Amino acid sequence: MWGPATSRWPATSGNVLVTGIVEGDVILAGGNVNLTGEVKDDVRIAGGQIVIGNDIAGDLAAAGGSVQVVKGIMIGKDAILAGGRVVIDGDVNGDLQIGAGEIVVNGKVAGNLTVIGTERLMIGKDAVIEGDLIYSSPVKADIVGGAAIKGATKFNQLEMGRKNIRGEVAGLLGFIGLMKFLSAIVLVSVLAIFFKRQMTDLSKTAMGNFGHELVGGLIVFLVVPVVSVILFVTFLGAAVGGVLLLAYVLLVVLAMFVNAVILGSWIAKILLKKQEIEVSWLNAALGVFLLSIVSFIPIFGWLFAFVFFLVAVGVLGEEFWKKIRN
């Protein structure tokens, strides 16, 4: 549960409630997310059930099982929403893009309303769309009398069946990708905020001894699982092998997020011309964004991301070894 705040805040929990006024950006992830406080900047949310119950001055991006924008509230700029069911009773002072199984729009959209794909679209009687309505669906939208669409209406009919399997899979993969991206930002932000000193030390070590940590990470990545399996299949070493294998899995998973912190902090140091590496949630989020972008570049992009992953494995492995020795 989160109360009033005056900065940029990430939060992750089973149930998340934001109240009061937030002066900066908000990044949230949880089973049930209720945003009842006013936000003066952008909002990014991933969750099971999401309710937007107060004004947002900037952009909104939300993905969940169900997403609701309550009547009477205003999204100050653009909104991108994805989910099983999306209900827009509030207003969007920009473009609105949605992808969902079922969509209900009953508010005002100052720009274009673009529906990437849906099984059912209903435009309610109180809806006002100042721009174009562009939607893709197997059936025509249910436009209730009283609804106003001031721009053009463009309907792209989707065929249900084998011909549309590729599109359905692409939509699902896109939704999963968005969820992973938002979740990664939340997780690295938690690391940067609550473990700032440790992340700063790791980042400085990684960039100060890049080649050493890269080689160390490669050795850990390749050798430890082999040693773990060999120990695991022997009677006397089974317990040690099991513990070592579990530690290896945890290290690899953690490295998948720490590498974003290292990369983002390093890039921020260069761009801002800082003397020292500084870790912040914003730098960590920058790392996630950059790694997401380079992942679309075949071979070079994958190699770049893998190198930073190995560096993170190396610096984490070295840190774990120091803890064991001490």
C-alpha positions as CSV (number, residue, x, y, z in Angstrom):
1,M,0.0,0.0,0.0
2,W,1.4,3.4,-1.0
3,G,0.3,6.8,0.3
4,P,1.1,10.3,-0.9
5,A,4.5,10.8,-2.6
6,T,6.4,13.7,-4.1
7,S,8.8,11.9,-6.4
8,R,9.0,9.0,-8.9
9,W,8.0,5.8,-7.2
10,P,7.9,2.1,-8.2
11,A,5.8,-0.4,-6.2
12,T,5.3,-4.1,-6.4
13,S,3.0,-6.2,-4.2
14,G,0.0,-8.5,-4.1
15,N,-2.3,-5.5,-3.6
16,V,-1.2,-2.0,-4.4
17,L,-3.1,1.2,-3.4
18,V,-1.9,4.6,-4.3
19,T,-3.5,7.6,-2.6
20,G,-2.7,11.3,-2.2
21,I,-0.7,13.2,-4.9
22,V,2.4,11.9,-6.7
23,E,4.4,14.7,-8.3
24,G,6.5,12.4,-10.6
25,D,6.2,9.1,-12.5
26,V,4.5,6.0,-11.1
27,I,5.4,2.4,-11.9
28,L,3.2,-0.3,-10.3
29,A,2.9,-4.1,-10.4
30,G,0.6,-6.3,-8.4
31,G,-2.4,-8.6,-8.3
32,N,-4.9,-5.8,-7.6
33,V,-3.8,-2.3,-8.4
34,N,-5.9,0.7,-7.4
35,L,-4.7,4.1,-8.3
36,T,-6.9,6.6,-6.4
37,G,-4.3,9.3,-6.0
38,E,-3.6,12.0,-8.5
39,V,-0.4,11.6,-10.6
40,K,1.4,14.6,-12.1
41,D,3.4,12.6,-14.6
42,D,3.3,9.3,-16.4
43,V,1.9,6.0,-15.1
44,R,3.0,2.4,-16.0
45,I,1.0,-0.5,-14.5
46,A,1.0,-4.3,-14.8
47,G,-1.4,-6.3,-12.7
48,G,-4.4,-8.7,-12.5
49,Q,-7.1,-6.1,-11.8
50,I,-6.3,-2.5,-12.5
51,V,-8.5,0.5,-11.5
52,I,-7.6,4.0,-12.5
53,G,-9.6,6.2,-10.1
54,N,-7.9,9.7,-10.3
55,D,-6.4,12.1,-12.8
56,I,-3.1,11.4,-14.6
57,A,-1.3,14.4,-16.1
58,G,0.9,12.4,-18.4
59,D,0.7,9.2,-20.4
60,L,-0.8,5.9,-19.2
61,A,0.3,2.4,-20.1
62,A,-1.4,-0.5,-18.4
63,A,-1.7,-4.2,-19.0
64,G,-3.7,-6.7,-16.9
65,G,-6.5,-9.2,-16.7
66,S,-9.0,-6.3,-16.4
67,V,-8.4,-2.5,-16.8
68,Q,-10.9,0.1,-15.8
69,V,-10.6,3.9,-16.1
70,V,-13.3,5.3,-13.8
71,K,-15.9,7.9,-14.9
72,G,-15.0,11.5,-14.2
73,I,-11.2,11.2,-14.4
74,M,-8.8,12.5,-17.0
75,I,-5.8,11.0,-18.7
76,G,-3.8,14.1,-19.6
77,K,-2.0,12.6,-22.7
78,D,-2.0,9.3,-24.6
79,A,-3.1,5.9,-23.2
80,I,-2.0,2.4,-24.2
81,L,-4.0,-0.4,-22.6
82,A,-4.0,-4.2,-22.9
83,G,-6.0,-6.9,-21.1
84,G,-8.7,-9.4,-21.0
85,R,-11.4,-6.7,-20.5
86,V,-10.9,-2.9,-20.8
87,V,-13.5,-0.4,-19.7
88,I,-13.0,3.3,-20.4
89,D,-15.6,5.5,-18.6
90,G,-13.2,8.4,-18.1
91,D,-11.6,10.8,-20.6
92,V,-8.4,10.6,-22.6
93,N,-6.9,13.9,-23.7
94,G,-4.9,12.3,-26.5
95,D,-4.8,9.1,-28.5
96,L,-6.1,5.9,-27.1
97,Q,-4.7,2.5,-28.2
98,I,-6.3,-0.8,-26.9
99,G,-5.8,-4.5,-27.4
100,A,-8.2,-6.7,-25.4
101,G,-10.8,-9.5,-25.5
102,E,-13.6,-7.1,-24.7
103,I,-13.6,-3.3,-24.8
104,V,-16.1,-0.8,-23.6
105,V,-15.6,2.9,-24.3
106,N,-18.0,5.4,-22.7
107,G,-15.8,8.5,-22.2
108,K,-14.3,11.2,-24.3
109,V,-11.2,10.6,-26.5
110,A,-9.6,13.8,-27.8
111,G,-7.5,12.0,-30.4
112,N,-7.9,8.8,-32.3
113,L,-9.2,5.5,-30.8
114,T,-7.2,2.6,-32.2
115,V,-8.2,-0.9,-31.3
116,I,-5.4,-3.3,-32.3
117,G,-7.6,-6.4,-31.9
118,T,-10.7,-7.4,-29.9
119,E,-13.5,-9.9,-30.0
120,R,-16.1,-7.3,-28.9
121,L,-16.0,-3.5,-29.0
122,M,-18.9,-1.4,-27.6
123,I,-19.0,2.4,-27.9
124,G,-21.4,3.6,-25.2
125,K,-24.0,6.4,-25.5
126,D,-21.8,8.9,-23.6
127,A,-18.7,8.3,-25.8
128,V,-17.2,11.1,-27.8
129,I,-14.3,10.4,-30.1
130,E,-12.9,13.6,-31.6
131,G,-10.6,11.8,-34.0
132,D,-10.9,8.6,-36.0
133,L,-12.1,5.2,-34.8
134,I,-9.9,2.5,-36.2
135,Y,-10.5,-1.1,-35.0
136,S,-9.8,-4.7,-35.9
137,S,-12.3,-7.3,-34.9
138,P,-14.2,-10.4,-36.2
139,V,-17.5,-8.4,-35.9
140,K,-18.6,-4.8,-36.2
141,A,-18.5,-2.6,-33.1
142,D,-21.7,-2.1,-31.1
143,I,-22.1,1.7,-31.4
144,V,-24.9,2.8,-29.1
145,G,-27.2,5.6,-30.1
146,G,-25.9,8.9,-28.7
147,A,-22.3,8.1,-29.2
148,A,-20.3,10.7,-31.3
149,I,-17.5,9.7,-33.6
150,K,-16.3,13.0,-35.3
151,G,-13.6,11.5,-37.5
152,A,-13.6,8.5,-39.9
153,T,-14.5,5.0,-38.9
154,K,-12.2,2.3,-40.3
155,F,-13.2,-1.4,-39.7
156,N,-10.7,-4.1,-40.4
157,Q,-12.6,-7.4,-40.2
158,L,-10.5,-10.3,-38.7
159,E,-11.2,-13.8,-39.8
160,M,-11.5,-16.3,-37.0
161,G,-9.8,-19.6,-37.6
162,R,-6.6,-20.9,-39.1
163,K,-5.9,-17.7,-41.1
164,N,-6.0,-15.6,-38.0
165,I,-3.9,-17.9,-35.8
166,R,-0.7,-16.0,-36.6
167,G,-2.3,-12.7,-35.7
168,E,-3.7,-14.1,-32.4
169,V,-0.3,-15.5,-31.5
170,A,1.4,-12.2,-32.3
171,G,-1.0,-10.3,-30.2
172,L,-0.5,-12.7,-27.3
173,L,3.3,-12.5,-27.6
174,G,3.1,-8.7,-27.7
175,F,1.0,-8.7,-24.5
176,I,3.4,-11.0,-22.8
177,G,6.3,-8.9,-23.9
178,L,4.7,-5.7,-22.5
179,M,4.1,-7.5,-19.2
180,K,7.7,-8.7,-19.0
181,F,9.0,-5.2,-19.8
182,L,6.9,-3.5,-17.1
183,S,7.7,-6.2,-14.6
184,A,11.5,-5.9,-15.3
185,I,11.3,-2.1,-14.8
186,V,9.6,-2.6,-11.5
187,L,12.1,-5.2,-10.3
188,V,15.2,-3.3,-11.3
189,S,13.7,-0.2,-9.7
190,V,13.3,-2.1,-6.4
191,L,16.9,-3.2,-6.6
192,A,18.1,0.4,-7.3
193,I,16.1,1.9,-4.5
194,F,16.2,-0.6,-1.7
195,F,19.7,-2.0,-2.5
196,K,21.3,1.1,-3.8
197,R,24.6,0.8,-2.0
198,Q,25.1,-2.8,-3.1
199,M,24.0,-2.1,-6.7
200,T,26.4,0.9,-6.8
201,D,29.3,-1.2,-5.6
202,L,28.5,-4.0,-8.1
203,S,28.2,-1.5,-11.0
204,K,31.5,0.2,-10.1
205,T,33.3,-3.2,-9.9
206,A,31.7,-4.4,-13.1
207,M,32.7,-1.3,-15.2
208,G,36.1,-1.0,-13.5
209,N,37.1,-4.6,-14.2
210,F,34.9,-5.3,-17.3
211,G,37.2,-7.8,-18.9
212,H,37.9,-9.6,-15.7
213,E,34.3,-9.9,-14.8
214,L,33.3,-10.9,-18.3
215,V,35.8,-13.9,-18.2
216,G,34.7,-14.7,-14.7
217,G,31.1,-14.7,-15.7
218,L,31.7,-17.0,-18.6
219,I,33.5,-19.5,-16.4
220,V,30.8,-19.4,-13.8
221,F,28.1,-19.7,-16.5
222,L,29.7,-22.7,-18.1
223,V,31.5,-24.6,-15.3
224,V,29.2,-24.3,-12.3
225,P,26.2,-26.2,-13.7
226,V,28.6,-29.0,-14.9
227,V,30.2,-29.3,-11.5
228,S,26.8,-29.2,-9.8
229,V,25.4,-32.1,-11.9
230,I,28.6,-34.2,-11.3
231,L,28.3,-33.7,-7.5
232,F,24.5,-34.2,-7.6
233,V,24.8,-37.7,-9.2
234,T,27.3,-38.9,-6.6
235,F,26.1,-40.2,-3.2
236,L,28.3,-38.1,-1.0
237,G,28.1,-34.9,-3.1
238,A,24.4,-34.9,-3.8
239,A,23.5,-32.3,-1.1
240,V,26.4,-30.0,-2.1
241,G,25.5,-30.3,-5.7
242,G,21.9,-29.6,-5.1
243,V,22.7,-26.5,-3.1
244,L,25.2,-25.3,-5.7
245,L,22.8,-25.8,-8.5
246,L,20.1,-23.9,-6.7
247,A,22.5,-21.0,-5.9
248,Y,23.5,-21.0,-9.6
249,V,19.9,-20.7,-10.8
250,L,19.3,-17.8,-8.3
251,L,22.5,-16.1,-9.5
252,V,21.5,-16.4,-13.1
253,V,18.0,-15.0,-12.5
254,L,19.4,-12.1,-10.5
255,A,22.0,-11.4,-13.1
256,M,19.2,-11.0,-15.7
257,F,18.1,-7.8,-13.8
258,V,21.5,-6.6,-12.4
259,N,22.9,-6.4,-15.9
260,A,20.2,-3.7,-16.7
261,V,21.3,-1.7,-13.6
262,I,24.9,-1.9,-14.6
263,L,24.3,-0.9,-18.2
264,G,21.8,1.9,-17.4
265,S,24.1,3.4,-14.7
266,W,27.1,3.3,-17.1
267,I,25.2,4.9,-19.9
268,A,23.8,7.6,-17.6
269,K,27.4,8.3,-16.4
270,I,28.5,8.9,-20.0
271,L,25.5,11.0,-21.0
272,L,25.5,13.1,-17.9
273,K,29.3,13.4,-17.8
274,K,29.5,12.2,-14.2
275,Q,32.8,11.4,-12.5
276,E,31.4,8.4,-10.7
277,I,28.7,5.8,-11.5
278,E,25.5,6.6,-9.7
279,V,22.6,4.1,-9.4
280,S,19.0,5.3,-9.5
281,W,15.7,3.6,-10.4
282,L,15.6,5.8,-13.5
283,N,19.1,4.6,-14.6
284,A,18.0,1.0,-14.0
285,A,14.9,1.5,-16.1
286,L,17.1,3.0,-18.8
287,G,19.1,-0.2,-18.8
288,V,15.9,-2.3,-19.2
289,F,14.8,-0.1,-22.1
290,L,18.2,-0.3,-23.9
291,L,18.4,-4.1,-23.5
292,S,14.9,-4.4,-24.9
293,I,15.8,-2.3,-27.9
294,V,19.1,-4.2,-28.7
295,S,17.3,-7.5,-28.4
296,F,15.6,-6.7,-31.7
297,I,19.0,-6.5,-33.5
298,P,20.0,-10.0,-34.7
299,I,23.4,-11.4,-33.6
300,F,25.0,-8.1,-32.6
301,G,22.2,-7.1,-30.3
302,W,22.0,-10.5,-28.7
303,L,25.8,-10.6,-28.3
304,F,25.7,-7.2,-26.7
305,A,23.0,-8.2,-24.2
306,F,24.8,-11.5,-23.5
307,V,28.1,-9.8,-22.7
308,F,26.5,-7.6,-20.1
309,F,24.6,-10.6,-18.7
310,L,28.0,-12.5,-18.3
311,V,29.5,-9.4,-16.6
312,A,26.6,-9.4,-14.1
313,V,27.1,-13.1,-13.5
314,G,30.8,-12.5,-13.0
315,V,30.4,-9.7,-10.5
316,L,27.6,-11.5,-8.6
317,G,29.6,-14.7,-8.5
318,E,32.6,-12.8,-7.1
319,E,30.5,-11.2,-4.5
320,F,28.9,-14.4,-3.4
321,W,32.3,-16.0,-3.1
322,K,33.5,-13.2,-0.9
323,K,30.5,-13.7,1.4
324,I,31.2,-17.5,1.6
325,R,34.9,-16.9,2.4
326,N,34.1,-14.4,5.1
